[in-house]
């Protein structure tokens, strides 16, 4: 086990929990994701695969490939969080038909909304990848 393995394993664990949580909400609870939630899934789901393979193969390149996905997902989740918090004008809402991106009906732990958790997960993954890449720099 190489130095820094903990950091990429922690990033993979967060991506795996976020992916399984999104699948549980959509497939088990039957809640249809809004457009911005779909975009966040597009960024998060590959992270669970890439970081898992990189962690178990001890391949530093996985973190390099995953970092842009984590940063893109953080940007998308940040926009969604601002939209839910009414910090973005309503005419910027990208949703058409289907569930509204600005109205979140699912809250956990006494008021925490899903876009906030998504933003937290993407930021945590990005920080862990930065630390991992810094510690494994040769």
LUMVO-538403 format. One record per residue: x, y, z of N, C-alpha, C in turn; residue number from 0; residue in three letters. Coordinates in nm, 3 decimals. Atoms other than C-alpha are relative to their C-alpha. Last residue first. Layout:
LUMVO-538403
n.X:n.Y:n.Z:ca.X:ca.Y:ca.Z:c.X:c.Y:c.Z:lumse:pami
X:Y:Z:X:Y:Z:X:Y:Z:NUM:ALA
...
***
This chain:
LUMVO-538403
n.X:n.Y:n.Z:ca.X:ca.Y:ca.Z:c.X:c.Y:c.Z:lumse:pami
-0.137:0.055:-0.005:0.710:1.240:-0.744:0.105:0.100:-0.040:137:UNK
-0.082:-0.065:0.103:0.373:1.381:-0.649:0.143:-0.052:0.011:136:UNK
-0.060:0.103:0.085:0.189:1.126:-0.436:0.082:0.060:-0.114:135:UNK
-0.081:0.094:-0.078:0.117:1.360:-0.145:0.070:-0.103:-0.088:134:UNK
-0.113:-0.070:-0.060:0.002:1.648:-0.368:0.093:-0.097:0.074:133:UNK
-0.093:-0.033:0.109:-0.219:1.425:-0.582:0.125:0.072:0.053:132:UNK
-0.061:0.123:0.053:-0.379:1.274:-0.271:0.104:0.032:-0.108:131:UNK
-0.094:0.048:-0.102:-0.438:1.614:-0.109:0.073:-0.124:-0.051:130:UNK
-0.112:-0.095:-0.004:-0.594:1.754:-0.427:0.106:-0.048:0.098:129:UNK
-0.083:0.026:0.119:-0.804:1.437:-0.460:0.118:0.095:-0.007:128:UNK
-0.075:0.125:-0.021:-0.928:1.469:-0.101:0.089:-0.033:-0.119:127:UNK
-0.105:-0.027:-0.100:-1.021:1.834:-0.161:0.084:-0.125:0.024:126:UNK
-0.103:-0.084:0.063:-1.208:1.750:-0.483:0.114:0.027:0.097:125:UNK
-0.076:0.084:0.094:-1.395:1.463:-0.315:0.113:0.081:-0.064:124:UNK
-0.083:0.092:-0.080:-1.497:1.686:-0.022:0.085:-0.088:-0.091:123:UNK
-0.110:-0.078:-0.058:-1.616:1.959:-0.261:0.094:-0.091:0.081:122:UNK
-0.094:-0.036:0.107:-1.821:1.710:-0.466:0.120:0.079:0.055:121:UNK
-0.070:0.120:0.048:-1.978:1.556:-0.154:0.101:0.035:-0.108:120:UNK
-0.094:0.042:-0.103:-2.064:1.894:0.005:0.082:-0.121:-0.047:119:UNK
-0.109:-0.098:0.000:-2.225:2.016:-0.318:0.108:-0.039:0.101:118:UNK
-0.075:0.023:0.122:-2.431:1.696:-0.341:0.120:0.095:-0.007:117:UNK
-0.081:0.121:-0.022:-2.537:1.729:0.021:0.086:-0.030:-0.122:116:UNK
-0.104:-0.037:-0.096:-2.649:2.086:-0.044:0.092:-0.119:0.027:115:UNK
-0.107:-0.075:0.069:-2.834:1.980:-0.361:0.113:0.042:0.095:114:UNK
-0.088:0.085:0.080:-3.017:1.709:-0.155:0.107:0.080:-0.076:113:UNK
0.053:0.036:0.131:-3.163:1.943:0.106:0.106:-0.073:-0.083:112:UNK
-0.111:0.001:0.096:-3.076:1.951:0.475:-0.053:-0.051:-0.133:111:UNK
-0.008:-0.116:0.088:-3.387:2.047:0.673:0.114:0.004:-0.099:110:UNK
0.065:-0.124:-0.045:-3.410:1.824:0.979:0.033:0.121:-0.088:109:UNK
-0.067:-0.054:-0.119:-3.163:1.546:0.896:-0.052:0.139:0.036:108:UNK
-0.041:0.098:-0.099:-3.308:1.488:0.548:0.066:0.072:0.116:107:UNK
-0.097:-0.053:-0.096:-3.509:1.702:0.310:0.034:-0.111:0.097:106:UNK
-0.065:0.097:-0.086:-3.693:1.591:-0.003:0.105:0.068:0.087:105:UNK
0.097:0.052:-0.097:-3.942:1.834:-0.158:0.064:-0.097:0.098:104:UNK
-0.044:0.129:-0.049:-3.690:2.050:-0.339:-0.097:-0.048:0.107:103:UNK
0.083:0.043:-0.113:-3.838:2.335:-0.541:0.040:-0.141:0.039:102:UNK
-0.006:-0.098:-0.108:-3.589:2.519:-0.763:-0.084:-0.040:0.122:101:UNK
-0.134:-0.003:-0.060:-3.508:2.235:-1.003:0.004:0.091:0.122:100:UNK
-0.063:-0.130:-0.007:-3.875:2.168:-1.077:0.135:-0.008:0.069:99:UNK
-0.013:-0.059:-0.134:-3.975:1.815:-1.169:0.075:0.133:-0.003:98:UNK
-0.053:0.091:-0.102:-4.070:1.750:-1.530:0.013:0.070:0.132:97:UNK
0.100:0.092:-0.053:-4.112:1.992:-1.820:0.067:-0.093:0.101:96:UNK
0.117:-0.013:0.085:-3.869:2.274:-1.860:-0.110:-0.085:0.058:95:UNK
0.097:0.109:0.010:-3.597:2.323:-1.603:-0.114:0.035:-0.094:94:UNK
-0.008:0.071:0.127:-3.311:2.564:-1.672:-0.108:-0.104:-0.020:93:UNK
0.032:0.140:-0.029:-3.398:2.818:-1.401:-0.004:-0.078:-0.130:92:UNK
-0.119:0.082:0.028:-3.221:3.142:-1.495:-0.027:-0.148:0.022:91:UNK
-0.008:0.017:0.146:-3.557:3.329:-1.522:0.126:-0.077:-0.040:90:UNK
0.085:0.110:0.048:-3.609:3.265:-1.148:0.011:-0.021:-0.151:89:UNK
0.130:-0.044:0.052:-3.315:3.485:-1.052:-0.078:-0.116:-0.062:88:UNK
-0.006:-0.011:0.145:-3.044:3.298:-0.857:-0.136:0.048:-0.049:87:UNK
-0.106:-0.097:0.027:-2.995:3.341:-0.483:0.015:0.025:-0.150:86:UNK
0.054:-0.124:0.061:-3.332:3.177:-0.416:0.107:0.108:-0.017:85:UNK
-0.004:-0.103:-0.103:-3.175:2.912:-0.184:-0.054:0.136:-0.048:84:UNK
0.092:0.041:-0.106:-3.283:2.635:-0.423:-0.008:0.107:0.109:83:UNK
0.135:-0.005:0.055:-3.114:2.814:-0.714:-0.104:-0.035:0.106:82:UNK
0.037:-0.141:0.007:-2.798:2.878:-0.516:-0.142:0.017:-0.053:81:UNK
0.017:-0.047:-0.137:-2.780:2.508:-0.427:-0.043:0.147:0.002:80:UNK
0.128:0.055:-0.047:-2.836:2.412:-0.792:-0.029:0.045:0.143:79:UNK
0.108:-0.072:0.069:-2.556:2.646:-0.903:-0.137:-0.048:0.049:78:UNK
0.001:-0.136:-0.054:-2.324:2.503:-0.640:-0.110:0.085:-0.062:77:UNK
0.069:0.007:-0.128:-2.421:2.149:-0.743:-0.005:0.138:0.067:76:UNK
0.142:0.028:0.026:-2.326:2.225:-1.104:-0.079:-0.004:0.130:75:UNK
0.057:-0.119:0.063:-1.996:2.388:-1.003:-0.150:-0.019:-0.025:74:UNK
0.012:-0.102:-0.105:-1.918:2.104:-0.761:-0.060:0.128:-0.058:73:UNK
0.115:0.032:-0.083:-1.996:1.851:-1.034:-0.020:0.102:0.111:72:UNK
0.120:-0.028:0.080:-1.754:2.022:-1.269:-0.127:-0.029:0.078:71:UNK
0.013:-0.147:0.007:-1.485:2.024:-0.997:-0.123:0.040:-0.082:70:UNK
0.038:-0.051:-0.133:-1.539:1.655:-0.916:-0.019:0.152:-0.004:69:UNK
0.140:0.040:-0.026:-1.540:1.557:-1.284:-0.046:0.055:0.134:68:UNK
0.091:-0.087:0.077:-1.223:1.760:-1.346:-0.147:-0.036:0.019:67:UNK
0.005:-0.137:-0.052:-1.054:1.579:-1.051:-0.087:0.093:-0.084:66:UNK
0.120:-0.024:-0.081:-1.148:1.228:-1.161:-0.012:0.145:0.044:65:UNK
0.120:0.003:0.085:-0.897:1.198:-1.447:-0.125:0.038:0.079:64:UNK
-0.015:-0.108:0.100:-0.603:1.310:-1.233:-0.124:0.006:-0.089:63:UNK
0.029:-0.126:-0.069:-0.722:1.092:-0.947:0.010:0.118:-0.095:62:UNK
0.143:-0.004:-0.029:-0.737:0.792:-1.177:-0.039:0.128:0.070:61:UNK
0.068:-0.065:0.111:-0.387:0.873:-1.304:-0.151:0.007:0.022:60:UNK
0.014:-0.143:-0.026:-0.243:0.794:-0.960:-0.079:0.070:-0.110:59:UNK
-0.034:-0.074:0.121:-0.301:0.423:-1.007:-0.032:0.148:0.020:58:UNK
-0.103:-0.094:-0.044:-0.299:0.218:-0.688:0.056:0.078:-0.118:57:UNK
-0.116:0.022:0.087:-0.498:-0.049:-0.874:0.119:0.086:0.041:56:UNK
-0.042:0.139:-0.013:-0.748:-0.064:-0.586:0.117:-0.036:-0.091:55:UNK
-0.039:0.034:-0.136:-0.774:0.311:-0.545:0.052:-0.143:0.009:54:UNK
-0.127:-0.064:-0.032:-0.770:0.394:-0.915:0.049:-0.038:0.139:53:UNK
-0.107:0.068:0.076:-1.041:0.139:-0.996:0.136:0.059:0.035:52:UNK
-0.011:0.137:-0.048:-1.264:0.270:-0.719:0.112:-0.075:-0.070:51:UNK
-0.075:-0.003:-0.127:-1.189:0.632:-0.810:0.014:-0.139:0.060:50:UNK
-0.139:-0.041:0.024:-1.288:0.578:-1.174:0.081:-0.006:0.130:49:UNK
-0.074:0.102:0.074:-1.604:0.381:-1.097:0.149:0.034:-0.012:48:UNK
0.002:0.123:-0.079:-1.751:0.600:-0.822:0.079:-0.111:-0.070:47:UNK
-0.097:-0.012:-0.110:-1.640:0.913:-1.007:0.006:-0.127:0.082:46:UNK
-0.133:0.045:0.044:-1.826:0.796:-1.318:0.107:0.010:0.108:45:UNK
-0.003:0.145:0.024:-2.155:0.819:-1.123:0.135:-0.047:-0.054:44:UNK
-0.029:0.084:-0.117:-2.091:1.167:-0.980:0.017:-0.148:-0.034:43:UNK
-0.133:-0.023:-0.057:-2.056:1.393:-1.288:0.034:-0.103:0.109:42:UNK
-0.096:0.022:0.110:-2.351:1.255:-1.486:0.143:0.021:0.050:41:UNK
-0.021:0.145:0.012:-2.544:1.234:-1.159:0.102:-0.031:-0.109:40:UNK
-0.088:0.036:-0.112:-2.493:1.608:-1.111:0.027:-0.150:0.002:39:UNK
-0.136:-0.046:0.033:-2.634:1.667:-1.460:0.098:-0.036:0.112:38:UNK
-0.055:0.090:0.102:-2.937:1.452:-1.376:0.143:0.040:-0.036:37:UNK
-0.038:0.124:-0.070:-2.992:1.649:-1.054:0.057:-0.101:-0.100:36:UNK
-0.130:-0.025:-0.064:-2.985:1.971:-1.260:0.048:-0.122:0.079:35:UNK
-0.106:-0.011:0.101:-3.263:1.836:-1.484:0.138:0.021:0.062:34:UNK
0.017:-0.117:0.086:-3.485:1.721:-1.196:0.119:0.007:-0.097:33:UNK
-0.096:-0.110:-0.014:-3.465:1.367:-1.061:-0.034:0.117:-0.094:32:UNK
-0.062:-0.031:0.128:-3.783:1.155:-1.049:0.096:0.117:0.018:31:UNK
0.000:-0.144:0.028:-3.857:1.030:-0.698:0.075:0.025:-0.131:30:UNK
0.082:-0.035:0.114:-3.950:0.660:-0.685:-0.006:0.148:-0.033:29:UNK
0.101:-0.095:-0.047:-3.820:0.598:-0.333:-0.089:0.049:-0.114:28:UNK
0.075:0.060:-0.110:-3.642:0.281:-0.445:-0.112:0.094:0.047:27:UNK
0.054:0.131:0.033:-3.517:0.382:-0.791:-0.086:-0.062:0.110:26:UNK
0.068:0.011:0.128:-3.459:0.755:-0.769:-0.072:-0.132:-0.020:25:UNK
0.106:-0.102:0.009:-3.380:0.810:-0.402:-0.080:-0.016:-0.130:24:UNK
0.105:0.033:-0.096:-3.190:0.481:-0.376:-0.117:0.099:-0.011:23:UNK
0.075:0.114:0.055:-2.993:0.548:-0.695:-0.115:-0.040:0.093:22:UNK
0.078:-0.051:0.114:-2.893:0.893:-0.566:-0.083:-0.112:-0.063:21:UNK
0.108:-0.084:-0.052:-2.790:0.743:-0.232:-0.088:0.054:-0.112:20:UNK
0.101:0.091:-0.053:-2.588:0.467:-0.402:-0.119:0.078:0.057:19:UNK
0.061:0.072:0.113:-2.403:0.727:-0.607:-0.111:-0.092:0.048:18:UNK
0.084:-0.096:0.073:-2.341:0.954:-0.307:-0.071:-0.068:-0.117:17:UNK
0.118:-0.028:-0.083:-2.218:0.659:-0.096:-0.095:0.096:-0.073:16:UNK
0.082:0.121:-0.003:-1.983:0.546:-0.376:-0.128:0.023:0.081:15:UNK
0.065:0.013:0.132:-1.849:0.897:-0.439:-0.093:-0.121:-0.003:14:UNK
0.101:-0.106:0.011:-1.782:0.944:-0.066:-0.075:-0.011:-0.132:13:UNK
0.109:0.030:-0.092:-1.607:0.608:-0.041:-0.112:0.104:-0.007:12:UNK
0.082:0.105:0.062:-1.399:0.679:-0.352:-0.119:-0.035:0.090:11:UNK
0.073:-0.063:0.112:-1.278:1.007:-0.203:-0.090:-0.102:-0.068:10:UNK
0.104:-0.084:-0.059:-1.189:0.826:0.122:-0.082:0.069:-0.108:9:UNK
0.104:0.091:-0.050:-1.003:0.556:-0.072:-0.115:0.080:0.062:8:UNK
0.079:0.039:0.116:-0.817:0.829:-0.264:-0.109:-0.100:0.040:7:UNK
0.070:-0.116:0.056:-0.702:0.990:0.059:-0.087:-0.038:-0.120:6:UNK
0.116:-0.036:-0.080:-0.614:0.666:0.239:-0.084:0.109:-0.066:5:UNK
0.110:0.087:0.041:-0.380:0.556:-0.042:-0.129:0.035:0.074:4:UNK
0.109:-0.080:0.054:-0.155:0.854:0.025:-0.122:-0.081:-0.041:3:UNK
0.029:-0.118:-0.080:0.165:0.653:0.072:-0.112:0.079:-0.068:2:UNK
-0.085:-0.118:0.014:0.151:0.326:-0.114:-0.047:0.113:0.092:1:UNK
0.084:-0.118:0.000:0.000:0.000:0.000:0.088:0.124:0.000:0:UNK
***
